[in-house]
Amino acid sequence: VHLLLFRSVEDIAGRRPGLVRPATTSRALAGARDLPGAARDAFGRIARAVEISLFGGRPIDAAAWEQCRTAYAELTVPRAWART
């Protein structure tokens, strides 16, 4: 899941140059108004899972992994980046 988070940040940086900076946190990106709602929502789900596991010490189970994979798939489709 952590790798999905890193990949998602790379995707965001590629689609919104200047938004991701060295000190930008996942939480800040998850709330960034410069992201379209669908992309923000998908990224937020991945970021929350990483926070829960990495900082909360809870393991990622198969269901959480699948939810993050689904969120990443949603993040990478062009319609997630369309302005509404």
DSSP file (Angstrom, degrees, kcal/mol; ACC not computed):
  #  RESIDUE AA STRUCTURE BP1 BP2  ACC     N-H-->O    O-->H-N    N-H-->O    O-->H-N    TCO  KAPPA ALPHA  PHI   PSI    X-CA   Y-CA   Z-CA
    1    1 A V     >        0   0    0      0, 0.0     4,-2.0     0, 0.0    49,-0.1   0.000 360.0 360.0 360.0 -37.0    0.0    0.0    0.0
    2    2 A H  H  >  +     0   0    0      1,-0.2     4,-2.2     2,-0.2     5,-0.2   0.898 360.0  51.6 -62.6 -39.6    2.9    2.3    0.7
    3    3 A L  H  > S+     0   0    0      1,-0.2     4,-2.6     2,-0.2    -1,-0.2   0.892 106.9  53.3 -64.1 -39.6    4.2    1.7   -2.8
    4    4 A L  H  > S+     0   0    0      1,-0.2     4,-2.4     2,-0.2    -1,-0.2   0.884 107.6  52.4 -60.9 -37.6    0.8    2.6   -4.2
    5    5 A L  H  X S+     0   0    0     -4,-2.0     4,-2.3     2,-0.2    -2,-0.2   0.941 109.8  47.3 -63.4 -47.2    1.0    5.8   -2.2
    6    6 A F  H  X S+     0   0    0     -4,-2.2     4,-2.0     1,-0.2    -2,-0.2   0.920 113.5  48.3 -59.9 -44.0    4.4    6.7   -3.7
    7    7 A R  H  X S+     0   0    0     -4,-2.6     4,-2.3     1,-0.2    -1,-0.2   0.892 109.9  52.6 -64.5 -39.0    3.2    5.8   -7.2
    8    8 A S  H  X S+     0   0    0     -4,-2.4     4,-2.6     2,-0.2    -1,-0.2   0.896 107.1  51.8 -63.3 -40.7    0.1    7.9   -6.7
    9    9 A V  H  X S+     0   0    0     -4,-2.3     4,-2.6     1,-0.2    -1,-0.2   0.907 109.4  50.5 -63.1 -41.2    2.2   10.9   -5.6
   10   10 A E  H  X S+     0   0    0     -4,-2.0     4,-2.1     2,-0.2    -2,-0.2   0.911 110.0  50.5 -61.7 -42.1    4.2   10.5   -8.8
   11   11 A D  H  X S+     0   0    0     -4,-2.3     4,-1.8     2,-0.2    -2,-0.2   0.916 111.2  48.1 -62.0 -43.3    1.0   10.4  -10.8
   12   12 A I  H  X S+     0   0    0     -4,-2.6     4,-2.9     1,-0.2    -2,-0.2   0.928 110.3  51.6 -63.2 -44.9   -0.2   13.6   -9.2
   13   13 A A  H  < S+     0   0    0     -4,-2.6    -1,-0.2     1,-0.2    -2,-0.2   0.872 110.6  49.5 -60.9 -36.8    3.1   15.3   -9.8
   14   14 A G  H  < S+     0   0    0     -4,-2.1    -1,-0.2    -5,-0.2    -2,-0.2   0.838 118.1  38.0 -71.1 -32.6    3.0   14.4  -13.4
   15   15 A R  H  < S+     0   0    0     -4,-1.8    -2,-0.2     1,-0.2    -1,-0.2   0.732 127.2  33.0 -91.9 -24.6   -0.6   15.6  -13.9
   16   16 A R  S >X S-     0   0    0     -4,-2.9     3,-2.2    -5,-0.2     4,-0.5  -0.616  82.2-157.9-131.7  73.3   -0.4   18.7  -11.7
   17   17 A P  T 34 S+     0   0    0      0, 0.0    -3,-0.1     0, 0.0    -4,-0.1  -0.212  78.2  22.5 -53.6 137.6    3.2   20.1  -11.9
   18   18 A G  T 34 S+     0   0    0      2,-0.3    -5,-0.1    -5,-0.1     0, 0.0   0.183  98.0  94.3  91.7 -16.8    4.1   22.2   -8.9
   19   19 A L  T <4 S+     0   0    0     -3,-2.2     2,-0.6    -7,-0.2    -6,-0.1   0.906  76.5  61.4 -74.6 -41.0    1.6   20.7   -6.6
   20   20 A V     <  +     0   0    0     -4,-0.5    -2,-0.3   -11,-0.1    -1,-0.1  -0.777  67.6 171.7 -92.0 120.3    3.9   18.1   -5.1
   21   21 A R    >   -     0   0    0     -2,-0.6     3,-1.9     4,-0.1    -8,-0.0  -0.804  48.5 -96.2-120.9 165.3    6.8   19.7   -3.3
   22   22 A P  T 3  S+     0   0    0      0, 0.0    -1,-0.0     0, 0.0    -2,-0.0   0.819 123.6  40.9 -53.1 -35.4    9.5   18.0   -1.1
   23   23 A A  T 3  S+     0   0    0      2,-0.1     2,-0.3     0, 0.0    -3,-0.0   0.381  84.3 123.0 -97.0   5.5    7.7   18.8    2.2
   24   24 A T    <   -     0   0    0     -3,-1.9     2,-0.2     4,-0.1    -4,-0.0  -0.505  52.6-144.9 -70.5 128.8    4.1   18.1    1.0
   25   25 A T     >  -     0   0    0     -2,-0.3     4,-2.2     1,-0.1     5,-0.2  -0.520  20.2-117.9 -89.7 160.4    2.4   15.5    3.1
   26   26 A S  H  > S+     0   0    0      1,-0.2     4,-2.6     2,-0.2     5,-0.2   0.882 117.0  55.3 -61.6 -38.3    0.0   12.9    1.9
   27   27 A R  H  > S+     0   0    0      2,-0.2     4,-0.8     1,-0.2    -1,-0.2   0.903 107.4  49.0 -62.6 -41.4   -2.7   14.5    4.1
   28   28 A A  H >4 S+     0   0    0      1,-0.2     3,-0.6     2,-0.2     4,-0.3   0.912 112.2  48.3 -65.2 -42.0   -2.1   17.8    2.5
   29   29 A L  H >< S+     0   0    0     -4,-2.2     3,-1.3     1,-0.2    -2,-0.2   0.890 105.3  58.7 -64.4 -38.5   -2.4   16.3   -1.0
   30   30 A A  H 3< S+     0   0    0     -4,-2.6    -1,-0.2     1,-0.3    14,-0.2   0.734 114.0  38.6 -63.8 -21.1   -5.5   14.4    0.0
   31   31 A G  T << S+     0   0    0     -4,-0.8     2,-0.3    -3,-0.6    -1,-0.3   0.335  84.0 132.3-108.6   5.8   -7.1   17.8    0.7
   32   32 A A    X   -     0   0    0     -3,-1.3     3,-1.4    -4,-0.3     8,-0.1  -0.411  46.2-155.8 -66.3 122.5   -5.6   19.7   -2.2
   33   33 A R  T 3  S+     0   0    0     -2,-0.3    -1,-0.2     1,-0.3     4,-0.1   0.607  88.9  73.5 -73.4 -11.5   -8.3   21.8   -4.0
   34   34 A D  T 3  S+     0   0    0      2,-0.1    -1,-0.3    -5,-0.1    -2,-0.1   0.568  85.1  80.9 -77.6  -8.1   -6.1   21.7   -7.1
   35   35 A L  S <  S-     0   0    0     -3,-1.4    46,-0.1    -6,-0.1   -23,-0.0  -0.796  92.1-110.8 -95.6 139.8   -7.0   18.1   -7.5
   36   36 A P     >  -     0   0    0      0, 0.0     4,-2.8     0, 0.0     5,-0.2  -0.339  35.5-107.6 -61.4 152.9  -10.3   17.2   -9.2
   37   37 A G  H  > S+     0   0    0      1,-0.2     4,-2.7     2,-0.2     5,-0.2   0.858 116.5  50.8 -53.7 -44.0  -12.7   15.6   -6.7
   38   38 A A  H  > S+     0   0    0     44,-0.3     4,-2.3     1,-0.2    -1,-0.2   0.916 114.2  44.0 -64.2 -42.6  -12.5   12.0   -8.0
   39   39 A A  H  > S+     0   0    0     41,-1.1     4,-2.7    -3,-0.2     5,-0.2   0.907 113.9  50.8 -67.3 -41.5   -8.7   12.1   -7.9
   40   40 A R  H  X S+     0   0    0     -4,-2.8     4,-2.4    40,-0.2    -2,-0.2   0.915 111.7  47.7 -62.1 -43.8   -8.7   13.7   -4.5
   41   41 A D  H  X S+     0   0    0     -4,-2.7     4,-1.8    -5,-0.2    -2,-0.2   0.934 113.3  47.0 -63.8 -47.1  -11.1   11.0   -3.1
   42   42 A A  H  X S+     0   0    0     -4,-2.3     4,-1.4     1,-0.2    -2,-0.2   0.930 114.8  46.2 -62.1 -46.0   -9.1    8.1   -4.6
   43   43 A F  H  X S+     0   0    0     -4,-2.7     4,-2.8     1,-0.2    -1,-0.2   0.901 108.7  57.0 -63.6 -40.1   -5.8    9.4   -3.3
   44   44 A G  H  X S+     0   0    0     -4,-2.4     4,-2.5    -5,-0.2    -1,-0.2   0.869 103.1  53.5 -59.9 -38.0   -7.3   10.1    0.1
   45   45 A R  H  X S+     0   0    0     -4,-1.8     4,-1.7     2,-0.2    -1,-0.2   0.900 111.6  45.2 -65.2 -39.4   -8.4    6.5    0.5
   46   46 A I  H  X S+     0   0    0     -4,-1.4     4,-2.1     2,-0.2    -2,-0.2   0.936 112.7  50.8 -67.7 -45.8   -4.9    5.3   -0.2
   47   47 A A  H  X S+     0   0    0     -4,-2.8     4,-2.5     1,-0.2    -2,-0.2   0.899 109.1  51.1 -60.0 -42.2   -3.3    7.9    2.1
   48   48 A R  H  X S+     0   0    0     -4,-2.5     4,-2.6     1,-0.2    -1,-0.2   0.907 108.5  51.5 -63.1 -41.2   -5.6    7.0    5.0
   49   49 A A  H  X S+     0   0    0     -4,-1.7     4,-2.2     1,-0.2     5,-0.2   0.905 110.8  48.3 -62.6 -40.7   -4.8    3.3    4.6
   50   50 A V  H  X>S+     0   0    0     -4,-2.1     4,-3.4     2,-0.2     5,-0.6   0.920 110.9  50.7 -66.7 -42.7   -1.1    4.1    4.8
   51   51 A E  I  X>S+     0   0    0     -4,-2.5     4,-1.5     1,-0.2     5,-1.5   0.930 111.1  49.1 -58.4 -45.1   -1.5    6.3    7.8
   52   52 A I  I  <5S+     0   0    0     -4,-2.6     6,-1.8     3,-0.2    -1,-0.2   0.899 121.7  33.6 -62.5 -41.5   -3.5    3.6    9.6
   53   53 A S  I  X5S+     0   0    0     -4,-2.2     4,-0.9     4,-0.2    -2,-0.2   0.944 125.3  37.4 -82.3 -48.6   -0.8    1.0    8.8
   54   54 A L  I  <5S+     0   0    0     -4,-3.4    -3,-0.2    -5,-0.2    -2,-0.2   0.934 135.0  19.5 -72.0 -46.2    2.4    2.9    8.9
   55   55 A F  I  <<S+     0   0    0     -4,-1.5    -3,-0.2    -5,-0.6    -1,-0.2   0.723 128.2  48.1 -97.9 -24.4    1.6    5.3   11.8
   56   56 A G  T  4<S-     0   0    0     -5,-1.5    -3,-0.2    -6,-0.3    -2,-0.2   0.587  98.2-131.5 -92.7 -11.6   -1.2    3.4   13.5
   57   57 A G     <  +     0   0    0     -4,-0.9    -4,-0.2     1,-0.2    -3,-0.1   0.622  59.2 136.1  74.1  12.7    0.6    0.1   13.5
   58   58 A R        -     0   0    0     -6,-1.8    -1,-0.2     1,-0.1    -2,-0.1  -0.765  54.7-117.6 -94.9 139.7   -2.4   -1.8   12.1
   59   59 A P        -     0   0    0      0, 0.0     2,-0.7     0, 0.0    -1,-0.1  -0.341  20.5-118.6 -72.5 154.2   -1.8   -4.4    9.4
   60   60 A I        -     0   0    0      4,-0.1     2,-0.1    -2,-0.0   -10,-0.0  -0.839  33.8-159.4 -89.8 119.7   -3.2   -4.1    5.9
   61   61 A D     >  -     0   0    0     -2,-0.7     4,-2.4     1,-0.1     5,-0.2  -0.361  35.2 -91.7 -92.1 179.0   -5.5   -7.1    5.3
   62   62 A A  H  > S+     0   0    0      1,-0.2     4,-2.4     2,-0.2     5,-0.2   0.871 125.3  52.0 -60.5 -39.1   -6.6   -8.4    1.9
   63   63 A A  H  > S+     0   0    0      2,-0.2     4,-2.2     1,-0.2    -1,-0.2   0.916 110.6  47.1 -65.4 -43.1   -9.8   -6.2    1.9
   64   64 A A  H  > S+     0   0    0      2,-0.2     4,-2.2     1,-0.2    -2,-0.2   0.895 111.2  52.3 -65.6 -39.3   -7.8   -3.0    2.6
   65   65 A W  H  X S+     0   0    0     -4,-2.4     4,-2.6     1,-0.2    -2,-0.2   0.939 110.0  48.2 -60.5 -47.1   -5.3   -3.9   -0.1
   66   66 A E  H  X S+     0   0    0     -4,-2.4     4,-2.5     1,-0.2    -2,-0.2   0.883 109.5  53.0 -62.8 -38.5   -8.1   -4.5   -2.6
   67   67 A Q  H  X S+     0   0    0     -4,-2.2     4,-2.3     1,-0.2    -1,-0.2   0.905 111.2  46.5 -62.9 -40.5   -9.7   -1.1   -1.6
   68   68 A C  H  X S+     0   0    0     -4,-2.2     4,-2.6     2,-0.2    -2,-0.2   0.886 110.9  51.6 -69.5 -38.7   -6.4    0.6   -2.2
   69   69 A R  H  X S+     0   0    0     -4,-2.6     4,-2.4     2,-0.2    -2,-0.2   0.914 111.5  48.0 -62.5 -42.1   -5.9   -1.1   -5.5
   70   70 A T  H  X S+     0   0    0     -4,-2.5     4,-2.3     2,-0.2    -2,-0.2   0.919 111.1  50.6 -63.4 -43.9   -9.3    0.0   -6.6
   71   71 A A  H  X S+     0   0    0     -4,-2.3     4,-2.2     1,-0.2    -2,-0.2   0.906 110.4  49.5 -61.3 -41.9   -8.6    3.5   -5.5
   72   72 A Y  H  X S+     0   0    0     -4,-2.6     4,-1.6     2,-0.2    -1,-0.2   0.918 109.5  51.2 -64.7 -42.1   -5.4    3.5   -7.4
   73   73 A A  H  X S+     0   0    0     -4,-2.4     4,-0.6     1,-0.2    -1,-0.2   0.903 111.0  49.0 -60.2 -40.3   -7.1    2.3  -10.5
   74   74 A E  H >< S+     0   0    0     -4,-2.3     3,-0.7     1,-0.2     6,-0.2   0.876 108.8  54.0 -65.3 -37.6   -9.7    5.0  -10.1
   75   75 A L  H 3< S+     0   0    0     -4,-2.2    -1,-0.2     1,-0.2    -2,-0.2   0.817 106.3  52.3 -65.8 -31.4   -6.9    7.6   -9.7
   76   76 A T  H 3< S+     0   0    0     -4,-1.6    -1,-0.2    -3,-0.1    -2,-0.2   0.542  84.7  97.1 -90.6  -6.3   -5.2    6.6  -13.0
   77   77 A V  S X< S-     0   0    0     -3,-0.7     3,-1.7    -4,-0.6     4,-0.4  -0.611  79.3-123.2 -83.7 144.2   -8.1    6.9  -15.4
   78   78 A P  G >  S+     0   0    0      0, 0.0     3,-1.8     0, 0.0     4,-0.3   0.834 107.4  63.9 -54.7 -35.6   -8.5   10.1  -17.4
   79   79 A R  G >  S+     0   0    0      1,-0.3     3,-0.9     2,-0.2   -41,-0.2   0.769  92.2  64.7 -64.4 -22.2  -12.0   10.8  -16.1
   80   80 A A  G <  S+     0   0    0     -3,-1.7   -41,-1.1    -6,-0.2    -1,-0.3   0.722 104.0  48.1 -68.2 -19.4  -10.6   11.2  -12.5
   81   81 A W  G <  S+     0   0    0     -3,-1.8     2,-0.3    -4,-0.4    -1,-0.2   0.388  84.2 112.9-103.1   1.5   -8.7   14.2  -13.8
   82   82 A A  S <  S-     0   0    0     -3,-0.9     2,-0.3    -4,-0.3   -44,-0.3  -0.557  71.4-120.3 -75.2 137.2  -11.5   15.9  -15.5
   83   83 A R              0   0    0     -2,-0.3    -2,-0.1     1,-0.1    -1,-0.1  -0.602 360.0 360.0 -75.8 134.1  -12.6   19.2  -13.9
   84   84 A T              0   0    0     -2,-0.3    -1,-0.1     0, 0.0    -2,-0.0   0.409 360.0 360.0-108.9 360.0  -16.2   19.1  -12.9
